[in-house]
Amino acid sequence: MQQYLRLGKFHLFGAPVYIHWFAIAFIVLILVIYWQSPTIAAIAILAFFSVILIHEIGHAAIAHRLGYRVFSLRVCLVHGVCEYEAPHYEWDQVKVAWGGILAQIMMSLLVFTLASLGAKQIAYFGPILFFLGYYNLFIIPFNLLPVWGLDGYYAWRILPLAYRHIKARSNLEKTFKRDRR
């Protein structure tokens, strides 16, 4: 755990939040490079890391809602980790996987709505629009790749699970109709 710095007493869903030391080094580097415009640099940094944190908050919210304990949220440079109690049901694991993606989609919709209402005229809205809007939408398909370590590995299990559910329900209805005759 030495690679991570705990963000004080800050907790989300009862879990501490950590940031990787490499992410902190990246923040310092960006602030040094853009020292002439520290406000824009700070907004860009916050918006960039918010994409990761919002995604992990989506996982944590669903896990918490399903009754699972959330142990920690970790923010790295290009990804994050939501550590939570192992799900009892495959459906729950699928729901938690989709939670991060849905949080990203909702954030993009909010940012694009604000932009369409004129927020893009605000001087410091550019980095927010770029990272929480466009970059966020770019990351979603990457997260949905069906590869171990990415959300798509579990998220796409929704298709065979839904098929089995529909098939079982159809068989149950057929049995019920046959028994009523």
C-alpha positions as CSV (number, residue, x, y, z in Angstrom):
1,M,0.0,0.0,0.0
2,Q,3.1,2.3,0.0
3,Q,2.5,3.2,-3.6
4,Y,-0.7,5.0,-2.5
5,L,-1.3,8.1,-0.5
6,R,-4.5,8.2,1.5
7,L,-6.6,11.3,1.0
8,G,-6.8,12.2,4.7
9,K,-10.1,11.3,6.3
10,F,-12.0,11.5,3.0
11,H,-14.3,8.5,2.6
12,L,-16.9,7.6,-0.1
13,F,-19.5,4.9,0.8
14,G,-17.6,4.3,4.0
15,A,-14.3,3.5,2.1
16,P,-11.1,5.5,2.2
17,V,-9.9,7.1,-1.0
18,Y,-6.2,6.7,-2.2
19,I,-4.2,8.3,-5.0
20,H,-1.1,6.6,-6.5
21,W,2.2,8.4,-6.0
22,F,2.7,8.4,-9.8
23,A,-0.5,10.3,-10.2
24,I,0.7,12.9,-7.7
25,A,4.0,13.2,-9.6
26,F,2.0,13.7,-12.8
27,I,0.0,16.5,-11.1
28,V,3.2,18.3,-10.0
29,L,4.7,18.0,-13.5
30,I,1.7,19.5,-15.1
31,L,1.6,22.4,-12.6
32,V,5.3,23.0,-13.3
33,I,4.8,22.9,-17.1
34,Y,1.8,25.2,-17.0
35,W,3.0,27.5,-14.2
36,Q,1.9,30.5,-16.2
37,S,-1.7,29.4,-16.0
38,P,-2.1,27.5,-12.8
39,T,-5.9,27.9,-12.7
40,I,-6.3,26.2,-16.1
41,A,-3.8,23.5,-15.1
42,A,-5.5,22.8,-11.8
43,I,-9.0,22.6,-13.5
44,A,-7.6,20.3,-16.2
45,I,-5.9,18.0,-13.6
46,L,-9.1,17.9,-11.5
47,A,-11.2,17.1,-14.5
48,F,-8.8,14.4,-15.7
49,F,-8.8,12.6,-12.4
50,S,-12.5,13.1,-12.0
51,V,-13.1,10.8,-15.0
52,I,-11.4,8.0,-13.1
53,L,-12.9,8.9,-9.7
54,I,-16.4,9.2,-11.1
55,H,-16.1,5.8,-12.7
56,E,-15.0,4.2,-9.5
57,I,-17.7,6.0,-7.5
58,G,-20.2,4.4,-9.9
59,H,-18.9,0.9,-9.0
60,A,-18.9,1.8,-5.3
61,A,-22.4,3.2,-5.4
62,I,-23.9,0.0,-7.0
63,A,-21.9,-2.3,-4.7
64,H,-23.0,-0.3,-1.7
65,R,-26.6,-0.3,-3.0
66,L,-26.5,-4.1,-3.4
67,G,-25.3,-4.4,0.2
68,Y,-21.7,-5.1,-0.4
69,R,-19.0,-3.5,1.7
70,V,-16.7,-1.1,-0.2
71,F,-13.1,-1.4,1.1
72,S,-11.4,1.4,-0.8
73,L,-11.3,3.5,-3.9
74,R,-7.9,3.9,-5.6
75,V,-7.0,6.5,-8.3
76,C,-4.0,5.8,-10.5
77,L,-2.7,7.8,-13.5
78,V,-4.8,6.1,-16.2
79,H,-7.2,3.8,-14.2
80,G,-8.7,3.3,-10.8
81,V,-9.8,0.4,-8.6
82,C,-12.9,0.0,-6.5
83,E,-12.2,-2.7,-3.9
84,Y,-15.4,-4.2,-2.6
85,E,-16.7,-7.4,-1.0
86,A,-16.9,-10.3,-3.4
87,P,-20.4,-10.5,-4.9
88,H,-22.7,-13.5,-4.0
89,Y,-24.4,-13.5,-7.4
90,E,-23.1,-13.1,-11.0
91,W,-25.9,-10.6,-11.7
92,D,-24.5,-8.4,-8.9
93,Q,-21.0,-8.5,-10.4
94,V,-22.4,-7.5,-13.8
95,K,-24.4,-4.6,-12.2
96,V,-21.3,-3.3,-10.4
97,A,-19.3,-3.5,-13.6
98,W,-21.9,-1.4,-15.4
99,G,-22.1,1.1,-12.5
100,G,-18.8,2.7,-13.5
101,I,-19.8,3.0,-17.1
102,L,-23.2,4.4,-16.3
103,A,-21.6,7.0,-14.0
104,Q,-19.3,8.1,-16.9
105,I,-22.2,8.3,-19.3
106,M,-24.3,10.4,-16.8
107,M,-21.3,12.8,-16.3
108,S,-20.8,13.2,-20.0
109,L,-24.5,13.9,-20.5
110,L,-24.4,16.5,-17.7
111,V,-21.3,18.2,-19.1
112,F,-22.7,18.3,-22.7
113,T,-26.0,19.6,-21.4
114,L,-24.2,22.4,-19.6
115,A,-22.1,23.2,-22.7
116,S,-25.3,23.4,-24.8
117,L,-26.8,25.8,-22.3
118,G,-23.9,28.2,-22.7
119,A,-21.4,27.0,-20.1
120,K,-18.7,26.7,-22.9
121,Q,-18.6,30.5,-22.9
122,I,-17.2,30.4,-19.4
123,A,-13.4,30.8,-19.6
124,Y,-12.4,27.8,-17.5
125,F,-15.0,25.4,-18.9
126,G,-12.8,24.2,-21.7
127,P,-10.8,21.6,-19.7
128,I,-14.0,20.4,-18.1
129,L,-15.7,19.9,-21.5
130,F,-12.6,18.2,-22.9
131,F,-12.0,15.7,-20.1
132,L,-15.4,15.1,-18.5
133,G,-17.1,15.3,-21.9
134,Y,-15.1,14.1,-24.9
135,Y,-12.3,12.2,-23.2
136,N,-14.8,10.5,-20.9
137,L,-16.8,9.3,-23.9
138,F,-13.5,8.0,-25.5
139,I,-12.7,6.0,-22.4
140,I,-16.1,4.3,-22.1
141,P,-15.6,1.9,-25.1
142,F,-12.1,1.1,-23.8
143,N,-13.5,0.1,-20.4
144,L,-16.0,-2.1,-22.2
145,L,-13.5,-4.3,-23.9
146,P,-14.1,-7.9,-22.9
147,V,-10.6,-8.3,-21.4
148,W,-9.6,-9.4,-17.9
149,G,-9.0,-6.4,-15.8
150,L,-11.4,-4.2,-17.6
151,D,-15.2,-3.8,-16.8
152,G,-16.2,-5.4,-20.1
153,Y,-14.9,-8.7,-18.8
154,Y,-17.9,-8.8,-16.4
155,A,-20.2,-6.3,-18.0
156,W,-20.9,-8.3,-21.2
157,R,-21.9,-11.3,-19.1
158,I,-25.2,-9.4,-19.1
159,L,-26.0,-10.9,-22.5
160,P,-25.9,-14.7,-21.6
161,L,-27.5,-14.0,-18.2
162,A,-30.4,-12.1,-19.8
163,Y,-30.8,-14.8,-22.4
164,R,-31.0,-17.5,-19.7
165,H,-33.4,-15.4,-17.7
166,I,-35.7,-14.8,-20.7
167,K,-35.5,-18.5,-21.7
168,A,-36.3,-19.7,-18.2
169,R,-39.2,-17.2,-18.0
170,S,-40.6,-18.4,-21.3
171,N,-40.3,-22.0,-20.2
172,L,-42.1,-21.2,-17.0
173,E,-44.9,-19.4,-18.9
174,K,-45.3,-22.4,-21.3
175,T,-45.5,-24.8,-18.3
176,F,-48.1,-22.6,-16.6
177,K,-50.2,-22.4,-19.8
178,R,-50.0,-26.2,-20.3
179,D,-51.0,-26.8,-16.7
180,R,-54.0,-24.5,-16.9
181,R,-55.5,-26.6,-19.8
